[in-house]
Amino acid sequence: QVQLVESGGGLVQAGGSLRLSCAASGRTFTTYAMGWFRQAPGKEREFVSRISSWSGYRTYYADSVKGRFTISRDNAKNTVYLQMNSLKPEDTAVYYCVADPGPTPNYKSVATYDYWGQGTQVTVSS
């Protein structure tokens, strides 16, 4: 199995930055695509970002965060990160780390991902 544990959430003012971390277990970590979703109060889960498991580490971002968020991974530490800059109040949500063991035709779908972390709260005040 793969277990994912997020950390790094908290309260930050608009324009500030946070770095989320996701510690992953499992021998197959290096072969998994990893990513982040978020869910705001009263809203559906929303794709945020993804990083591939293959050489080159192709990255994908939701339009709402592109240019502000950066996803990265450190396979030696079994950890994926989400650097969030220029935060906005609309970024307020619970952020979930996700893992995908294989290629997918739809990386933005919640159904694509087999493994989810417990979530970490990010609150951005104005």
N, C-alpha and C positions, 0 to 999 in steps of 0.2 A: 504494500500500500504506500501511498504518498500522503504525508501530513504537511500542512502548510500553516505557519504561524506568523501573523503580521504584527508589526510594531512600528512605532514612530508617529502615530496620530496624535492629535492634540488640538489646542485652540491657538489660532494665529490671526493676526489682523490682515485685512485685505492688502495685497501687495507683498506680503511676506512669503516665506518659503518653508517647506517641510520636506523631509526625506522619509519615505516609507520603506521598510524592509520586510522581506518575507523569507523566513528560514524554512527550507524544505528538507524533508527526509526522503530516503529512498535511493537505491543504487542507480536508478534510471533517470535521475535528475537531469543529467547532461543531454539526454535524448528527448526531453519534454520541452515543448513550447510553454512559455510562462506568460502570465499577463495579470491585468488588474481590471476589475469592474468596480462600480460604485452604485450605491442606492441612497437616494435622498428621501427624506420623510414623505410618505404618500406617493412615491414615484416607483416605477419599475427599475429593475437593475439595468445598468447602462454600461456598455463597453467603454473602457478608458484606453487601454494600451496592451500590446502584445510584443513579445520578442521570441524569435524562432530559436530552435535548438541546433540548427545547422551552422556551419561555418559562415561567417559574415554577419550573423546575428541580426537578421532583418527585423526592423521594428515597424510597428503600426500604431497609429494614434487616432482617437476620435477627433473630429474636426474641432470640437469645443475645447480641447486641451493642446492641440498641436502648436508647437512653438513655445509652450510654457512648461510642459511636462517632458521628462526624459526617462525612459525605461532602460535598465541595464541589468546585467547578470554577472555573477562571479561564481563560476562552476566549482572552483576550488573550495569555496565556502558554502556551496549549496544555497545560495542566496540570490534573490532578485530584488531590485530596488526601483522605486519610483521617486525621482526628484521632481518636486512640484514647486515651481516658481511663479511669481506674479499671481498669487492666489486671489480668487474672487469669492464673494459670498455664495454664488451659485455652485461653487465647488464643494460646499458643505454636504457631506454624505458619509456613510459607512463605506470604507474601501475594502474590497476583498481581493486577496491574491488567488489566482487560479492556475491550474496546470492542465495541459492537453497532451496526451501521449502520442498523438499522431497528427498527420496532416488533416486539414479541414477545408471544405469549400466555403465555410462561413465562420470566420473567426470572431465576428461580432455577436454571435448568438450565445446566450447563456447555456443552451443545450449542448454546445460543443465541448464544454469543459467537464471533466470527470471529477476533478478535485478542487475543493474550495477551502480557504481559510475561514477563521471565525469572524474576521472583520476587525477593522480599527477605525475609530471615529475621527473624522477630520471636520473641524468647525472653523469657518472663516468669518470673522466679524468685520463689519464695516467701520 
